[in-house]
């Protein structure tokens, strides 16, 4: 299965919404997905194979920090590297955009996601008790420090 990652476009949203419904007990509405895609500072990517959306990721950047808001993979495409490819692309783009710190939240019981994020260098830093509903569950807040290009940070000689 050949997979490539690209910028999310409006025509991807119906399939993105399907993946969201498969993946989350409280999926984002179509309108929420569209707003997240169009929001300033938003990073929205899809994983495609033969023109079909296999997964998606949303991140939001503010200055030199970002949060991965959602990452989901179609049920039949899980454990095939799609989630890893999406996460790596998001991290690559964020790092190139001068982001230093990335955060995300994940259900405590989602061991597959927690393991993936751990392999990508995220570490658990906080637990939010009862954060998720249906079922009620704690969230694990994870964080990763990036190494943006030196060009992101002016030298003292360049500063006024």
BATORDREN-367169 format. One record per residue: z negated, x, y of N, C-alpha, C in turn; chain; residue in one letter. Coordinates in Angstrom, 1 decimal. Each point is the difference from the previous one (the first is absolute). Layout:
<atoms>
- n.zz / n.xx / n.yy / ca.zz / ca.xx / ca.yy / c.zz / c.xx / c.yy / mol / type
- Z / X / Y / Z / X / Y / Z / X / Y / A / A;
...
</atoms>
This chain:
<atoms>
- n.zz / n.xx / n.yy / ca.zz / ca.xx / ca.yy / c.zz / c.xx / c.yy / mol / type
- 0.0 / 0.9 / -1.2 / 0.0 / -0.9 / 1.2 / 0.0 / 0.9 / 1.2 / A / X;
- 1.1 / -0.1 / 0.8 / 0.0 / 0.8 / 1.3 / -0.5 / -0.9 / 1.1 / A / X;
- -1.0 / 0.6 / 0.7 / -0.7 / -0.7 / 1.1 / 0.3 / 0.8 / 1.3 / A / X;
- 0.2 / -0.7 / 1.1 / 0.0 / 0.7 / 1.3 / -0.8 / -0.8 / 1.0 / A / X;
- -0.5 / 0.7 / 0.9 / -0.9 / -0.6 / 1.0 / 0.8 / -0.1 / 1.4 / A / X;
- -0.2 / -1.1 / 0.6 / 0.7 / -0.1 / 1.3 / -0.8 / -0.9 / 0.9 / A / X;
- 0.4 / 0.0 / 1.3 / -0.7 / -0.9 / 1.0 / 0.2 / -1.4 / -0.4 / A / X;
- -1.1 / -0.8 / 0.1 / 0.1 / -1.4 / -0.3 / 0.8 / -0.7 / 1.1 / A / X;
- 0.8 / -1.0 / -0.4 / 0.8 / -0.8 / 0.9 / -0.2 / -1.4 / -0.3 / A / X;
- 0.3 / -0.9 / 1.0 / -0.3 / -1.4 / -0.2 / 0.6 / -0.6 / -1.3 / A / X;
- 1.1 / 0.4 / -0.5 / 0.6 / -0.5 / -1.2 / -0.9 / 0.3 / -1.2 / A / X;
- -0.9 / 1.0 / 0.1 / -0.9 / 0.4 / -1.1 / -1.2 / -1.0 / -0.2 / A / X;
- -0.3 / -0.7 / 1.1 / -1.2 / -0.7 / 0.1 / -0.2 / -1.1 / -1.1 / A / X;
- 1.0 / -0.7 / -0.4 / -0.2 / -1.0 / -1.1 / -0.5 / 0.7 / -1.3 / A / X;
- 0.6 / 1.1 / -0.4 / -0.5 / 0.7 / -1.2 / -1.3 / 0.7 / 0.3 / A / X;
- -0.3 / 0.5 / 1.2 / -1.3 / 0.6 / 0.3 / -1.0 / -1.1 / -0.2 / A / X;
- 0.2 / -1.2 / 0.5 / -0.9 / -1.1 / -0.2 / -0.3 / -0.3 / -1.4 / A / X;
- 1.0 / 0.1 / -0.9 / -0.1 / -0.2 / -1.4 / -1.0 / 1.0 / -0.6 / A / X;
- 0.2 / 1.3 / 0.3 / -0.8 / 1.1 / -0.4 / -1.4 / -0.2 / 0.4 / A / X;
- -0.2 / -0.4 / 1.3 / -1.3 / -0.3 / 0.5 / -0.8 / -1.1 / -0.8 / A / X;
- 0.8 / -1.1 / -0.3 / -0.6 / -1.1 / -0.8 / -0.4 / 0.5 / -1.4 / A / X;
- 0.8 / 0.9 / -0.6 / -0.4 / 0.5 / -1.3 / -1.2 / 0.9 / 0.0 / A / X;
- -0.2 / 0.7 / 1.2 / -0.9 / 1.1 / 0.0 / -1.4 / -0.3 / 0.6 / A / X;
- -0.1 / -1.0 / 0.9 / -1.2 / -0.3 / 0.7 / -0.5 / -1.4 / -0.2 / A / X;
- -1.3 / -0.2 / -0.1 / -0.6 / -1.3 / -0.1 / 0.2 / -0.8 / 1.3 / A / X;
- 0.0 / 0.7 / 1.2 / 0.3 / -0.6 / 1.3 / 1.1 / 0.8 / 0.6 / A / X;
- 1.3 / -0.3 / -0.4 / 1.1 / 0.7 / 0.5 / 0.3 / -0.3 / 1.5 / A / X;
- 0.6 / 0.9 / 0.7 / 0.4 / -0.3 / 1.4 / 1.1 / -1.1 / 0.0 / A / X;
- 0.0 / -0.8 / 1.0 / 1.1 / -1.0 / 0.1 / 1.2 / 0.7 / 0.5 / A / X;
- 1.2 / -0.7 / -0.1 / 1.2 / 0.6 / 0.4 / -0.1 / 0.4 / 1.5 / A / X;
- -0.6 / -0.9 / 0.8 / -0.1 / 0.3 / 1.4 / -0.9 / 1.3 / 0.2 / A / X;
- -1.1 / 0.1 / -0.7 / -0.8 / 1.2 / 0.1 / 0.8 / 1.3 / -0.4 / A / X;
- 0.8 / -0.1 / -1.1 / 0.8 / 1.1 / -0.4 / 1.0 / 0.4 / 1.1 / A / X;
- 0.7 / -1.0 / 0.6 / 0.9 / 0.2 / 1.1 / -0.6 / 0.7 / 1.2 / A / X;
- -1.2 / -0.5 / 0.4 / -0.7 / 0.5 / 1.1 / -0.5 / 1.5 / -0.3 / A / X;
- -0.4 / 0.2 / -1.2 / -0.4 / 1.4 / -0.4 / 1.2 / 0.9 / 0.1 / A / X;
- 1.1 / -0.4 / -0.4 / 1.3 / 0.8 / 0.0 / 0.4 / 0.3 / 1.4 / A / X;
- -0.2 / -0.9 / 0.9 / 0.5 / 0.1 / 1.4 / -1.0 / 0.6 / 1.0 / A / X;
- -1.2 / 0.1 / -0.4 / -1.1 / 0.4 / 0.9 / 0.1 / 1.4 / 0.4 / A / X;
- -0.3 / 0.3 / 1.3 / 0.1 / 1.4 / 0.5 / -1.0 / 0.9 / -0.8 / A / X;
- 0.5 / 1.1 / -0.3 / -0.8 / 1.0 / -0.8 / 0.0 / -0.3 / -1.5 / A / X;
- 0.8 / -1.0 / -0.4 / 0.1 / -0.4 / -1.4 / 0.9 / 0.9 / -0.8 / A / X;
- -0.3 / 0.2 / -1.2 / 0.9 / 0.8 / -0.9 / 0.1 / -1.0 / -1.2 / A / X;
- 1.2 / -0.4 / -0.3 / 0.3 / -1.0 / -1.1 / 1.1 / 0.6 / -0.9 / A / X;
- -0.3 / 0.2 / -1.2 / 1.0 / 0.6 / -1.0 / 0.1 / -0.9 / -1.2 / A / X;
- 1.2 / 0.0 / -0.6 / 0.2 / -0.6 / -1.3 / 0.5 / 1.0 / -1.0 / A / X;
- -0.3 / -0.3 / -1.3 / 0.5 / 0.8 / -1.1 / 1.1 / -0.9 / -0.6 / A / X;
- 1.2 / 0.5 / -0.1 / 1.1 / -0.8 / -0.6 / 0.6 / 0.7 / -1.2 / A / X;
- 0.4 / -0.9 / -0.9 / 0.8 / 0.5 / -1.2 / 1.1 / -1.1 / -0.2 / A / X;
- 1.2 / 0.5 / 0.1 / 1.2 / -0.9 / -0.2 / -0.1 / -1.2 / 1.0 / A / X;
- -0.4 / 0.3 / 1.2 / -0.1 / -1.0 / 1.0 / -1.2 / -1.0 / 0.0 / A / X;
- -0.8 / 0.2 / -1.0 / -1.2 / -0.9 / -0.2 / -1.2 / 0.7 / 0.5 / A / X;
- -0.8 / -0.7 / 0.7 / -1.3 / 0.5 / 0.5 / -1.0 / 0.1 / -1.2 / A / X;
- -0.5 / 1.2 / -0.2 / -1.0 / 0.3 / -1.1 / -1.3 / 0.1 / 0.6 / A / X;
- -0.1 / 0.3 / 1.3 / -1.3 / 0.2 / 0.6 / 0.1 / 0.2 / 1.5 / A / X;
- -1.1 / 0.0 / 0.7 / 0.0 / 0.2 / 1.4 / -1.3 / 0.6 / 0.5 / A / X;
- 0.0 / 0.5 / 1.2 / -1.2 / 0.6 / 0.6 / 0.1 / -0.3 / 1.5 / A / X;
- -1.2 / -0.3 / 0.6 / -0.2 / -0.1 / 1.4 / -1.1 / 0.9 / 0.4 / A / X;
- 0.3 / 0.7 / 1.1 / -1.1 / 0.8 / 0.7 / 0.1 / -0.2 / 1.5 / A / X;
- -1.1 / 0.2 / 0.6 / -0.1 / -0.2 / 1.5 / -0.5 / 1.3 / 0.6 / A / X;
- 0.7 / 0.5 / 1.0 / -0.4 / 1.3 / 0.6 / -0.5 / -0.3 / 1.4 / A / X;
- -1.2 / 0.6 / 0.4 / -0.5 / -0.1 / 1.4 / -0.4 / 1.4 / 0.3 / A / X;
- 0.7 / 0.6 / 1.0 / -0.2 / 1.4 / 0.4 / 0.1 / 0.9 / -1.3 / A / X;
- -1.0 / 0.8 / -0.3 / 0.0 / 0.9 / -1.1 / -0.7 / -0.5 / -1.3 / A / X;
- -0.2 / -1.3 / 0.0 / -0.6 / -0.6 / -1.2 / 0.9 / -1.1 / -0.5 / A / X;
- -0.1 / -0.3 / -1.3 / 0.8 / -1.1 / -0.6 / -0.8 / -0.6 / -1.1 / A / X;
- 0.4 / -1.2 / -0.4 / -0.6 / -0.8 / -1.1 / 1.2 / -0.5 / -0.8 / A / X;
- -0.1 / 0.2 / -1.3 / 0.9 / -0.6 / -1.0 / -0.6 / -1.5 / -0.2 / A / X;
- 0.8 / -0.9 / 0.5 / -0.4 / -1.4 / 0.0 / 0.2 / -0.7 / -1.3 / A / X;
- 1.1 / 0.3 / -0.7 / 0.4 / -0.6 / -1.2 / 1.0 / 0.9 / -0.7 / A / X;
- -0.2 / 0.1 / -1.4 / 1.0 / 0.7 / -0.8 / 0.0 / -0.8 / -1.3 / A / X;
- 1.1 / -0.5 / -0.4 / 0.1 / -0.9 / -1.2 / 1.3 / 0.3 / -0.8 / A / X;
- -0.1 / -0.1 / -1.3 / 1.2 / 0.2 / -0.9 / 0.2 / -1.2 / -0.9 / A / X;
- 1.2 / -0.4 / -0.1 / 0.3 / -1.1 / -0.9 / -0.6 / 0.3 / -1.4 / A / X;
- -0.5 / -1.1 / -0.6 / -0.7 / 0.2 / -1.3 / 0.8 / 0.8 / -1.1 / A / X;
- 1.3 / -0.3 / -0.1 / 0.8 / 0.6 / -1.0 / 0.4 / 1.5 / 0.3 / A / X;
- -0.3 / 0.4 / 1.2 / 0.3 / 1.4 / 0.4 / -1.2 / 0.9 / 0.2 / A / X;
- -1.2 / -0.5 / -0.4 / -1.2 / 0.8 / 0.2 / -0.1 / 1.1 / -1.1 / A / X;
- -0.7 / 1.0 / 0.4 / -0.2 / 1.2 / -0.9 / 1.3 / 0.8 / -0.3 / A / X;
- 0.9 / -0.1 / 1.0 / 1.3 / 0.7 / -0.1 / 0.2 / 0.9 / 1.2 / A / X;
- -1.0 / 0.3 / 0.8 / 0.1 / 0.9 / 1.1 / 0.5 / -0.7 / 1.3 / A / X;
- 0.2 / -1.3 / 0.0 / 0.4 / -0.7 / 1.2 / -1.1 / 0.0 / 1.1 / A / X;
- -1.2 / -0.3 / -0.4 / -1.1 / 0.0 / 1.0 / -0.2 / 1.4 / 0.5 / A / X;
- 0.0 / 1.0 / -0.8 / -0.1 / 1.4 / 0.4 / 1.1 / 0.4 / 1.0 / A / X;
- 1.2 / -0.4 / -0.3 / 1.1 / 0.3 / 0.9 / -0.1 / -0.6 / 1.4 / A / X;
- -0.5 / -1.3 / 0.0 / -0.2 / -0.7 / 1.2 / -1.1 / 0.7 / 0.8 / A / X;
- -1.1 / 0.3 / -0.6 / -1.2 / 0.6 / 0.6 / 0.4 / 1.4 / 0.6 / A / X;
- 0.7 / 0.8 / -0.8 / 0.4 / 1.3 / 0.5 / 1.0 / -0.1 / 1.2 / A / X;
- 0.9 / -0.9 / 0.0 / 0.9 / -0.2 / 1.1 / -0.8 / -0.4 / 1.2 / A / X;
- -0.9 / -0.9 / -0.1 / -0.8 / -0.5 / 1.1 / -0.8 / 1.2 / 0.6 / A / X;
- -0.6 / 0.8 / -0.9 / -0.8 / 1.2 / 0.5 / 0.9 / 1.0 / 0.6 / A / X;
- 1.2 / 0.2 / -0.5 / 0.9 / 1.0 / 0.6 / 0.4 / -0.4 / 1.4 / A / X;
- 0.3 / -1.3 / 0.2 / 0.4 / -0.5 / 1.3 / -1.2 / 0.0 / 1.0 / A / X;
- -1.1 / -0.4 / -0.5 / -1.2 / 0.1 / 0.9 / -0.3 / 1.4 / 0.4 / A / X;
- 0.0 / 0.9 / -0.9 / -0.3 / 1.4 / 0.3 / 1.0 / 0.6 / 1.0 / A / X;
- 1.3 / -0.3 / -0.2 / 1.0 / 0.4 / 1.0 / -0.1 / -0.7 / 1.3 / A / X;
- -0.7 / -1.1 / 0.1 / -0.3 / -0.7 / 1.2 / -1.3 / 0.4 / 0.7 / A / X;
- -0.5 / 1.1 / -0.4 / -1.2 / 0.6 / 0.6 / -1.3 / -0.7 / -0.4 / A / X;
- 0.0 / -0.7 / -1.1 / -1.3 / -0.7 / -0.4 / -0.8 / 1.0 / -0.8 / A / X;
- -1.3 / 0.0 / 0.4 / -1.0 / 1.0 / -0.6 / -0.8 / -0.7 / -1.2 / A / X;
- -0.3 / -1.3 / 0.2 / -0.9 / -0.6 / -1.0 / 0.6 / -1.4 / -0.4 / A / X;
- 0.0 / -0.2 / -1.3 / 0.5 / -1.3 / -0.5 / -1.1 / -0.6 / -0.8 / A / X;
- -0.2 / -1.3 / 0.2 / -1.0 / -0.8 / -0.7 / 0.6 / -1.1 / -0.8 / A / X;
- -0.7 / -0.6 / -0.9 / 0.4 / -1.2 / -0.8 / -1.2 / -0.6 / -0.6 / A / X;
- 0.2 / -1.2 / -0.4 / -1.1 / -0.7 / -0.8 / 0.6 / -0.5 / -1.3 / A / X;
- -0.7 / 0.1 / -1.0 / 0.5 / -0.5 / -1.4 / -1.2 / -0.6 / -0.7 / A / X;
- 0.3 / -1.1 / -0.8 / -1.0 / -0.6 / -0.8 / -0.6 / 1.0 / -0.9 / A / X;
- -1.4 / -0.1 / -0.1 / -0.7 / 0.9 / -0.9 / 0.5 / 0.0 / -1.4 / A / X;
- 0.4 / -1.2 / -0.5 / 0.5 / -0.1 / -1.4 / 1.4 / 0.5 / -0.2 / A / X;
- 0.8 / 0.3 / 1.1 / 1.4 / 0.5 / -0.2 / 0.0 / 1.5 / -0.3 / A / X;
- -0.3 / 0.3 / -1.2 / -0.1 / 1.4 / -0.4 / 1.3 / 0.7 / 0.1 / A / X;
- 1.1 / -0.7 / -0.4 / 1.4 / 0.6 / 0.1 / 0.3 / 0.5 / 1.4 / A / X;
- -0.3 / -0.9 / 1.0 / 0.3 / 0.4 / 1.4 / -1.0 / 1.1 / 0.5 / A / X;
- -1.3 / -0.2 / -0.4 / -0.9 / 1.1 / 0.4 / 0.3 / 1.3 / -0.6 / A / X;
- 0.5 / 0.0 / -1.2 / 0.4 / 1.3 / -0.7 / 1.2 / 0.6 / 0.7 / A / X;
- 1.0 / -0.9 / 0.3 / 1.2 / 0.5 / 0.7 / -0.4 / 0.6 / 1.4 / A / X;
- -0.8 / -0.7 / 0.7 / -0.4 / 0.5 / 1.4 / -0.8 / 1.3 / -0.2 / A / X;
- -0.8 / 0.1 / -1.0 / -0.8 / 1.2 / -0.2 / 0.9 / 1.2 / -0.3 / A / X;
- 1.1 / -0.3 / -0.8 / 0.9 / 1.1 / -0.4 / 0.8 / 0.4 / 1.3 / A / X;
- 0.2 / -0.9 / 0.9 / 0.7 / 0.4 / 1.3 / -0.9 / 0.6 / 1.0 / A / X;
- -1.3 / 0.2 / -0.3 / -0.9 / 0.7 / 0.9 / -0.9 / -0.9 / 0.8 / A / X;
- 0.0 / -1.3 / -0.2 / -1.0 / -0.9 / 0.6 / -1.4 / 0.2 / -0.6 / A / X;
- -1.0 / -0.2 / 0.7 / -1.4 / 0.0 / -0.5 / -0.7 / -1.2 / 0.5 / A / X;
- -0.8 / -0.6 / -0.9 / -0.8 / -1.1 / 0.3 / -1.1 / 0.4 / 1.1 / A / X;
- -0.1 / -0.8 / 1.1 / -1.0 / 0.4 / 1.0 / -1.0 / -1.1 / 0.3 / A / X;
- 0.3 / -1.3 / -0.4 / -0.9 / -1.1 / 0.3 / 0.3 / -1.1 / -0.9 / A / X;
- -1.0 / -0.9 / -0.2 / 0.2 / -1.2 / -0.8 / -0.3 / -1.2 / 0.9 / A / X;
- 0.9 / -1.0 / 0.1 / -0.3 / -1.2 / 0.7 / -0.4 / -1.1 / -0.9 / A / X;
- -1.2 / -0.3 / 0.0 / -0.5 / -1.0 / -1.0 / 0.6 / -1.4 / 0.3 / A / X;
- 0.5 / -0.6 / -1.1 / 0.5 / -1.4 / 0.1 / 1.2 / -0.2 / 0.9 / A / X;
- 0.8 / 1.1 / 0.2 / 1.1 / -0.1 / 0.9 / 1.1 / -0.9 / -0.4 / A / X;
- 0.3 / 0.0 / -1.3 / 1.1 / -0.8 / -0.5 / -0.5 / -1.3 / -0.6 / A / X;
- 0.8 / -1.1 / 0.1 / -0.3 / -1.3 / -0.6 / 0.9 / -0.2 / -1.1 / A / X;
- -0.3 / -0.9 / -0.9 / 0.9 / -0.5 / -1.1 / 0.5 / 1.1 / -0.8 / A / X;
- -0.7 / 0.7 / -0.8 / -1.4 / -0.1 / -0.1 / -0.8 / 0.8 / 1.0 / A / X;
- -1.2 / -0.3 / 0.2 / -0.9 / 0.7 / 1.0 / -0.2 / 1.4 / -0.6 / A / X;
- 0.3 / 1.0 / 0.9 / 0.0 / 1.4 / -0.5 / -0.2 / 1.0 / 1.2 / A / X;
- -0.6 / 1.1 / -0.3 / -0.1 / 1.0 / 1.0 / 1.3 / 0.7 / 0.2 / A / X;
- 0.2 / 0.5 / 1.2 / 1.1 / 0.9 / 0.3 / -0.4 / 1.4 / 0.1 / A / X;
- 0.8 / 0.9 / -0.5 / -0.2 / 1.5 / 0.2 / 0.9 / 0.5 / 1.1 / A / X;
- -0.6 / 0.5 / 1.0 / 0.7 / 0.6 / 1.1 / 0.3 / 1.4 / -0.3 / A / X;
- 1.3 / 0.4 / 0.0 / 0.4 / 1.4 / -0.3 / 0.7 / 0.6 / 1.2 / A / X;
- -0.1 / 1.3 / 0.0 / 0.5 / 0.8 / 1.2 / 0.7 / 1.2 / -0.5 / A / X;
- 1.0 / 0.4 / 0.7 / 0.7 / 1.3 / -0.2 / 0.4 / 0.6 / 1.3 / A / X;
- -0.3 / 1.3 / 0.1 / 0.4 / 0.8 / 1.1 / 1.4 / 0.6 / -0.2 / A / X;
- 0.8 / -0.1 / 1.0 / 1.4 / 0.5 / -0.1 / 0.1 / 1.3 / 0.8 / A / X;
- 1.1 / 0.7 / -0.1 / 0.3 / 1.3 / 0.7 / 1.3 / -0.2 / 0.8 / A / X;
- -0.1 / -0.7 / 1.1 / 1.2 / -0.2 / 0.8 / 0.6 / 1.3 / 0.5 / A / X;
- 1.3 / 0.0 / 0.3 / 0.6 / 1.2 / 0.5 / -0.7 / 0.6 / 1.2 / A / X;
- 0.1 / 1.3 / 0.2 / -0.7 / 0.7 / 1.1 / 0.6 / -0.6 / 1.3 / A / X;
- 1.3 / -0.4 / 0.0 / 0.6 / -0.5 / 1.2 / -0.6 / -1.2 / 0.6 / A / X;
- -0.9 / -0.7 / -0.8 / -0.7 / -1.2 / 0.4 / -1.1 / 0.3 / 1.0 / A / X;
- -0.4 / 1.3 / 0.1 / -1.2 / 0.3 / 0.8 / 0.4 / 1.1 / 1.0 / A / X;
- 0.0 / -0.4 / 1.3 / 0.4 / 1.0 / 1.0 / -1.0 / 1.1 / 0.1 / A / X;
- 0.5 / 1.2 / 0.3 / -0.8 / 1.2 / 0.2 / -0.7 / -0.1 / 1.4 / A / X;
- -1.0 / 0.7 / 0.2 / -0.7 / -0.1 / 1.3 / 1.0 / 0.5 / 1.1 / A / X;
- 0.9 / 0.8 / -0.3 / 1.0 / 0.4 / 1.0 / 0.9 / -1.1 / 0.5 / A / X;
- 0.2 / -1.0 / -0.9 / 0.9 / -1.1 / 0.3 / -0.8 / -1.2 / 0.7 / A / X;
- -1.3 / 0.1 / -0.1 / -0.8 / -1.1 / 0.6 / -0.2 / 0.3 / 1.5 / A / X;
- 0.0 / -1.1 / 0.8 / -0.1 / 0.2 / 1.5 / -1.4 / 0.5 / 0.3 / A / X;
</atoms>
